Amino acid sequence: MYKIAIAGASTLLGRELKDVISESPLAAARFALLDEEDARGQLDQVGDEVTIIQGFGPDAFERVDFTFLCGSEALTRMYWSQALRSGSTVLDLSGALDQEAGVLVRAPWLGSEAAAADLFTPAVVPAHPAAVTLGLLLERVQQAAPVRVAGATVMLPASEFGRGAMDELHQQTVSLLSFQSLPRAIFDAQAAYNLLGGLGESTTIGLAGAEARIRRHYDSLSAGRWPKLAMQVVLAPVFHGLTFSILVELERPVEISALEEALSGEHVDLVLEDTDSPSNLAATGQNDVLVRLRPEQTGRNPNQTSRVWLWAAADNLRLHAQNAIDCAMDLRKLRPKGTVQ
């Protein structure tokens, strides 16, 4: 029987984690739901257990085995040391700690050439879901043939930046339809009905920071196994779900059927019909990455190609929560008795 703390329990990511953890082997744990002052006292639920969201008191992490940090970067930096001092294993879903000494970026779906976590690992950062998706697909493609060039455009939804960003996107949409001025407190730009490669000077969210984090996590997970990746990140005018446009050039032509076979498998749902194209809407609530393979004819044989486009979609919050739970399951060997040592 483990005790688990979810810090930032009322956030979008915290709520998704509670849903996913209720379907996992950790569902039988005892839970402490923690958040900042505005959420304190709210009734909440993990599985069948109803509990109250509490504040961060001096004993908030007492006898906690796993602490999932799902709030802002500022919240993570404020409380992760307290969780460590209490003997808890820290899993940082905010990504604030990915450049701290000794902290490991992990994605059990993909394996890793990096060092495994041990008792001296201060924290684990479950890799960004975009980095996990890109690594998963490129790793599969290069099983068919070596990759010469890879490039991706990653389209982030508003939910990537929290409830406030989703609320402002909704308010902008309503304002545009009623010919009113747009609220810009978060984006400092028109995000509704628009694709943005950058935001206004007064934005409170970090699009460039999100791109840098995806790059770091991809490189960390790759450990030299995957191709170098050219990438740009844009903000899509959608509430939820990651979408990807990925170009891959191979060093030699291969059978299209071989690429389809390489991509297929656990965690990937290969879509073969154009009428059922992957989309952020179709990916919502799905556990797998949805992918459509679009080969270009690069030679005389129409059944072979050396250049393919991948159109992919994934549920950003669900994939992130799944990865965090998988990381915790891997870390259970450090707590075989389920109690603080």
ChimeraX attribute file (.defattr): number of C-alpha atoms within 10 A of each C-alpha:
attribute: neighborCount
match mode: 1-to-1
recipient: residues
	/A:1	12
	/A:2	19
	/A:3	21
	/A:4	22
	/A:5	25
	/A:6	24
	/A:7	30
	/A:8	24
	/A:9	28
	/A:10	24
	/A:11	17
	/A:12	17
	/A:13	26
	/A:14	23
	/A:15	21
	/A:16	21
	/A:17	26
	/A:18	21
	/A:19	17
	/A:20	20
	/A:21	20
	/A:22	18
	/A:23	12
	/A:24	13
	/A:25	10
	/A:26	17
	/A:27	20
	/A:28	17
	/A:29	18
	/A:30	15
	/A:31	21
	/A:32	21
	/A:33	27
	/A:34	27
	/A:35	24
	/A:36	16
	/A:37	11
	/A:38	9
	/A:39	17
	/A:40	17
	/A:41	14
	/A:42	13
	/A:43	12
	/A:44	16
	/A:45	17
	/A:46	22
	/A:47	14
	/A:48	9
	/A:49	13
	/A:50	11
	/A:51	15
	/A:52	15
	/A:53	24
	/A:54	20
	/A:55	17
	/A:56	17
	/A:57	9
	/A:58	9
	/A:59	11
	/A:60	19
	/A:61	27
	/A:62	18
	/A:63	19
	/A:64	25
	/A:65	26
	/A:66	26
	/A:67	25
	/A:68	30
	/A:69	30
	/A:70	28
	/A:71	25
	/A:72	18
	/A:73	15
	/A:74	10
	/A:75	17
	/A:76	23
	/A:77	15
	/A:78	10
	/A:79	15
	/A:80	24
	/A:81	15
	/A:82	17
	/A:83	23
	/A:84	17
	/A:85	11
	/A:86	18
	/A:87	19
	/A:88	28
	/A:89	27
	/A:90	25
	/A:91	30
	/A:92	27
	/A:93	27
	/A:94	23
	/A:95	24
	/A:96	17
	/A:97	22
	/A:98	22
	/A:99	13
	/A:100	10
	/A:101	10
	/A:102	14
	/A:103	19
	/A:104	25
	/A:105	27
	/A:106	26
	/A:107	25
	/A:108	18
	/A:109	16
	/A:110	14
	/A:111	10
	/A:112	16
	/A:113	12
	/A:114	13
	/A:115	7
	/A:116	11
	/A:117	19
	/A:118	11
	/A:119	10
	/A:120	8
	/A:121	14
	/A:122	20
	/A:123	26
	/A:124	25
	/A:125	26
	/A:126	28
	/A:127	31
	/A:128	26
	/A:129	24
	/A:130	28
	/A:131	22
	/A:132	25
	/A:133	28
	/A:134	21
	/A:135	24
	/A:136	19
	/A:137	20
	/A:138	20
	/A:139	20
	/A:140	20
	/A:141	23
	/A:142	20
	/A:143	14
	/A:144	21
	/A:145	19
	/A:146	15
	/A:147	21
	/A:148	15
	/A:149	15
	/A:150	20
	/A:151	18
	/A:152	19
	/A:153	15
	/A:154	24
	/A:155	24
	/A:156	28
	/A:157	24
	/A:158	25
	/A:159	21
	/A:160	21
	/A:161	19
	/A:162	16
	/A:163	16
	/A:164	13
	/A:165	22
	/A:166	20
	/A:167	15
	/A:168	21
	/A:169	27
	/A:170	18
	/A:171	15
	/A:172	22
	/A:173	20
	/A:174	14
	/A:175	15
	/A:176	14
	/A:177	8
	/A:178	9
	/A:179	9
	/A:180	11
	/A:181	9
	/A:182	19
	/A:183	17
	/A:184	19
	/A:185	14
	/A:186	20
	/A:187	22
	/A:188	16
	/A:189	19
	/A:190	20
	/A:191	24
	/A:192	21
	/A:193	13
	/A:194	11
	/A:195	15
	/A:196	18
	/A:197	12
	/A:198	15
	/A:199	20
	/A:200	14
	/A:201	9
	/A:202	12
	/A:203	15
	/A:204	15
	/A:205	17
	/A:206	13
	/A:207	21
	/A:208	14
	/A:209	10
	/A:210	19
	/A:211	18
	/A:212	14
	/A:213	20
	/A:214	22
	/A:215	18
	/A:216	18
	/A:217	25
	/A:218	24
	/A:219	19
	/A:220	19
	/A:221	24
	/A:222	21
	/A:223	11
	/A:224	10
	/A:225	14
	/A:226	21
	/A:227	19
	/A:228	15
	/A:229	19
	/A:230	13
	/A:231	15
	/A:232	15
	/A:233	20
	/A:234	19
	/A:235	19
	/A:236	22
	/A:237	21
	/A:238	22
	/A:239	20
	/A:240	21
	/A:241	26
	/A:242	29
	/A:243	28
	/A:244	23
	/A:245	15
	/A:246	22
	/A:247	19
	/A:248	22
	/A:249	19
	/A:250	19
	/A:251	14
	/A:252	14
	/A:253	18
	/A:254	16
	/A:255	16
	/A:256	20
	/A:257	12
	/A:258	15
	/A:259	21
	/A:260	18
	/A:261	15
	/A:262	17
	/A:263	25
	/A:264	17
	/A:265	11
	/A:266	9
	/A:267	16
	/A:268	19
	/A:269	18
	/A:270	20
	/A:271	18
	/A:272	13
	/A:273	10
	/A:274	10
	/A:275	7
	/A:276	10
	/A:277	16
	/A:278	23
	/A:279	19
	/A:280	22
	/A:281	17
	/A:282	15
	/A:283	22
	/A:284	18
	/A:285	15
	/A:286	17
	/A:287	16
	/A:288	19
	/A:289	24
	/A:290	25
	/A:291	24
	/A:292	21
	/A:293	20
	/A:294	15
	/A:295	19
	/A:296	15
	/A:297	15
	/A:298	13
	/A:299	11
	/A:300	8
	/A:301	10
	/A:302	12
	/A:303	13
	/A:304	20
	/A:305	21
	/A:306	21
	/A:307	22
	/A:308	21
	/A:309	18
	/A:310	19
	/A:311	20
	/A:312	28
	/A:313	29
	/A:314	30
	/A:315	26
	/A:316	27
	/A:317	24
	/A:318	24
	/A:319	26
	/A:320	22
	/A:321	25
	/A:322	21
	/A:323	24
	/A:324	26
	/A:325	22
	/A:326	17
	/A:327	22
	/A:328	22
	/A:329	14
	/A:330	13
	/A:331	19
	/A:332	15
	/A:333	11
	/A:334	13
	/A:335	16
	/A:336	10
	/A:337	11
	/A:338	17
	/A:339	14
	/A:340	17
	/A:341	11
